Amino acid sequence: MGGVLSTLRAEAARQVAREILVFTLDEEEYGVDILKVVEIRSFEDVTPIPGAPAHVKGMMNLRGRVVPIVDLRIRFGRARPRYDELTVVVILQIGTRTAGMVVDGVSDVMELNAGQIQPAPDMGSLLAESFLLEVATHDNRMVMLVDIDKLLETRELDRLA
């Protein structure tokens, strides 16, 4: 019976738990649930929002919808961001809101099974707002899975709207 149970567990671990869009900030890889991604666009100038937090780059018109744009490099406290031909905006659906996040680039879509995903280590106060949900390992890569709902809170998006 133990052999059958271990075979079933191994099969369950191989099943795809979810797909994530992998993006980069500096040299680090992060991931967000692909089901929240609406589209990926090249970076273009945005209209600033007076009084908005520093990480809110501004807003853009997306086919008649005004969408707030958040620069994740600034949100994560990275060095001064650069904007070049590789910089992209990932448009996300967060609840009933649409928002964009500026990242250095998008590398791929990764299929992860349950055995490749681990809870994020407890970093205590090192990660002030703890946007890190889980850590995935895949083909000698480590990808930090971001809790996009917490990172781009609906309250903040509501205020910007």
C-alpha positions, 0 to 999 in steps of 0.5 A: 500500500505504501508503494501505491501511496508514494507513487500517487504523491509523486504523480501529484507533485508532477502535476502543474500547480500553476503557471507564472510570468517570470520578470526581472528586476536588476538580476533577480527573477520574480514571478506573478500568476499568469492568470492575473496578466492581461498583456505586456507592453513596451514602456512608454511615457506616462502622465504623472499623478500629482501627490502620488507615492514615488513608486507610482510612475503615473497613468496611461490610457489603455484603449480608453481606460486610465490605468495607474502604472507602478514601478516595481524597482522603486517599490522594492527600493532598488537603485534608480530605475533605468528605462530602455528598449527592454523595459516593459509594463505588465498590465494586471487585473487585480480584483476589479482594477487594472494596473500596470507594473514597470519591470526590467524585462519579461523572460518567460512563462514557467509551469510549476508543479507543487513540488517546486514551490515552497513558502517564502522564508520568514524574513521578519522585518527585513521585508517590511510589507512582505510581498514575497509569497513563495519561492519556486525552483526550476532548472537551477533557477530560483524565482520569487513569487510575488503576492501581487494583490498585496503589492498593488493593494486595491485601496491604493488603486482606488485612491489613484482612480 
